[in-house]
Amino acid sequence: MEQFDILVIGDRMEYIGKCAFRNFASLKSVVIGGTTMIGDKAFYECSSLEEITVNGKVILDSTKRRQFIAEEA
């Protein structure tokens, strides 16, 4: 599977499925347009993930990272 570091999801995507991007180790940033639902563990084990922005609002940054991607302490 191809890996990438930036993911941009447009306004037409309404739902991101469970484990959709699980273990995308190189993924650093996600920008989501009109998505209304994000499935469980959609970004689980994305070890490089630094920021997620949904509809212009940052929902993940360095202070929320561990909680969001379920990284072990």
PEJO-V111903 format. One record per pair of residues at least 12 apart in sequence whose C-alpha atoms are under 8 Angstrom apart, sorted by sequence separation. I is the first residue (numbers start at 1). J is the second residue. D is the distance in whole Angstrom. If there is no record, write none. Layout:
i=(I:I)
j=(J:J)
d=(D:D)
This chain:
i=(50:51:50:49:16:20:22:24:27:35:4:7:13:14:15:18:19:22:23:25:26:27:28:29:32:34:35:3:5:6:9:11:12:13:14:15:16:17:18:19:20:21:22:23:24:25:26:27:28:29:30:31:32:33:34:3:4:5:6:7:8:9:10:11:12:13:14:15:16:17:18:19:20:21:22:23:24:25:26:27:28:29:30:31:32:33:47:3:4:5:6:7:8:9:10:11:12:14:15:16:17:18:19:20:21:22:23:24:25:26:28:29:30:31:32:33:46:3:5:6:7:8:9:10:11:15:18:19:22:23:25:44:45:47:8:17:19:21:43:44:45:16:43:44:45:44:41:41)
j=(62:65:65:65:35:39:41:43:46:54:24:27:33:34:35:38:39:42:43:45:46:47:48:49:52:54:55:24:26:27:30:32:33:34:35:36:37:38:39:40:41:42:43:44:45:46:47:48:49:50:51:52:53:54:55:25:26:27:28:29:30:31:32:33:34:35:36:37:38:39:40:41:42:43:44:45:46:47:48:49:50:51:52:53:54:55:69:26:27:28:29:30:31:32:33:34:35:37:38:39:40:41:42:43:44:45:46:47:48:49:51:52:53:54:55:56:69:27:29:30:31:32:33:34:35:39:42:43:46:47:49:68:69:71:33:42:44:46:68:69:70:42:69:70:71:71:69:70)
d=(6:8:7:8:7:8:7:8:6:8:8:7:8:6:6:8:7:6:7:7:7:8:5:6:8:8:8:6:5:6:8:8:8:6:4:6:6:6:4:6:8:6:5:6:7:5:7:6:4:6:6:6:6:6:6:8:6:4:6:6:6:6:6:4:6:5:5:5:5:5:5:5:5:5:5:5:5:5:6:5:5:5:5:5:5:5:8:6:6:5:5:5:5:5:5:4:7:7:6:6:8:6:4:7:7:6:5:8:6:8:7:6:6:6:6:8:7:7:7:6:6:6:6:7:7:7:5:6:6:7:8:8:6:8:8:6:7:8:8:5:7:7:6:6:7:8:7:8)
